[in-house]
Amino acid sequence: MNIPYPIKIRAVWWDESSRKTCWINTLKLPHSEEVECSSDPVRVAKAIIDLEIRGAPAIGVAAALAVASYAWTLTGKPREEFYSKTLEAVSVLWATRPTAHNLFHALTRVREKLLAGMSAGATPLEAAEDVTREALKIMEEDIYSNYLIGEHGSQLVPDNASILTHCNAGALATSALGTAEAVMRVAWYKGKRIRVYATETRPVLQGARLTVWELVKEGIPVTLITDNTAGFLMRKGMVDLVIVGADRITREGYVVNKIGTYMIALAARRNNIPFYVAAPTSTIDLNSRIEDVVIEERNPAEVKYVMGRLITLEEASALNYAFDITDPDLVTAIITEKGVVKPPFPENLKKIVGSSQPH
Ligand SMILES: CSC[C@H]1O[C@H](OP(=O)(O)O)[C@H](O)[C@@H]1O
């Protein structure tokens, strides 16, 4: 599936010659662009846990590719060993991060392929080929979803709009154009003179390090602000719309996204500013109630240190929720590859997830 826009940045990809999973280490950005490739699912799992690879779609694609890469290292093994080791790799990757639904969506598809192969008597080589096809399909679907989200979402962006975004939902969080940033990119490509305010996104600064880097490379005007400036900017009338990504969207339309999103949504509502969430349907989890969703708590050191420098007392305690929850009534619309979903979300999310092809 070709898309009519250039893919200038890749977060994660498949190296056909080595059959390895490759990624750019986003922890090193913006100061260095380190790339690594591996067939070791434990190494890829560590990259996901440590946020070298991050962003819901990128995490899912990386995990699926990692199982495929590993499968190719086992094609000479007896069937029983091949299947037990590849299924164990699925479990290792499954345990990396608890919140982004794309991880479980992707690994479920890969595990189903392995189980089907096992019960059908497929050889390790046949199973490796099958798992690779599925993993690459997941990646291709994400690439195309990014493009369609951009197309659908750009229609919501007025010319000369000032857009506020939080965290990074860009190429560095997906397989191609991003989700929230895909909307910005396509609006820009279509000639809309937008400008973006990017929050720094404490504690690990995805906005300052990644979103600013992406948009500067695109030539899209971007201004970095502290997280605490977002509400004031909206009150001053300097923001026309908010667009963020998502890690999980429940069947009722609760949006789980980077910590700080909820406060931005509250400020947007207070100032009558549209609050859009851009996400592929692989992020939508129709099976979970919001009470079931695990909000990842990360190492408190991420709060106490900034770029390796202690900013408080070593003995200080710190709380480090990686995500928060935005209530459905604060969400103007959810932009997916299948179209823009408006309230009432329970019915309309079910309808769009259930529908067949992206359009
Ligand atoms: C397009 S999903 C991006 C989503 O993922 C980020 O979380 P993290 O950097 O911890 O993986 C953040 O919630 C973004 O909105």
Ligand as a Chemical Component Dictionary entry (heavy atoms), coordinates in Angstrom:
data_LIG
# 
_chem_comp.id                   LIG 
_chem_comp.type                 NON-POLYMER 
_chem_comp.pdbx_formal_charge   0 
_chem_comp.three_letter_code    LIG 
# 
loop_
_chem_comp_atom.comp_id 
_chem_comp_atom.atom_id 
_chem_comp_atom.alt_atom_id 
_chem_comp_atom.type_symbol 
_chem_comp_atom.charge 
_chem_comp_atom.model_Cartn_x 
_chem_comp_atom.model_Cartn_y 
_chem_comp_atom.model_Cartn_z 
_chem_comp_atom.pdbx_ordinal 
LIG C1 C1 C 0 0.714 7.460  18.778 1  
LIG S1 S1 S 0 0.798 6.812  20.348 2  
LIG C2 C2 C 0 1.731 7.990  21.161 3  
LIG C3 C3 C 0 1.490 7.962  22.625 4  
LIG O1 O1 O 0 2.464 7.133  23.276 5  
LIG C4 C4 C 0 3.148 7.941  24.206 6  
LIG O2 O2 O 0 3.521 7.272  25.362 7  
LIG P1 P1 P 0 5.033 6.730  25.519 8  
LIG O3 O3 O 0 5.970 7.756  24.928 9  
LIG O4 O4 O 0 5.176 6.567  27.017 10 
LIG O5 O5 O 0 5.052 5.414  24.776 11 
LIG C5 C5 C 0 2.162 9.019  24.540 12 
LIG O6 O6 O 0 1.151 8.560  25.398 13 
LIG C6 C6 C 0 1.643 9.337  23.183 14 
LIG O7 O7 O 0 0.455 10.047 23.156 15 
# 
loop_
_chem_comp_bond.comp_id 
_chem_comp_bond.atom_id_1 
_chem_comp_bond.atom_id_2 
_chem_comp_bond.value_order 
_chem_comp_bond.pdbx_ordinal 
LIG C1 S1 SING 1  
LIG S1 C2 SING 2  
LIG C2 C3 SING 3  
LIG C3 O1 SING 4  
LIG C3 C6 SING 5  
LIG O1 C4 SING 6  
LIG C4 O2 SING 7  
LIG C4 C5 SING 8  
LIG O2 P1 SING 9  
LIG P1 O3 DOUB 10 
LIG P1 O4 SING 11 
LIG P1 O5 SING 12 
LIG C5 O6 SING 13 
LIG C5 C6 SING 14 
LIG C6 O7 SING 15 
# 
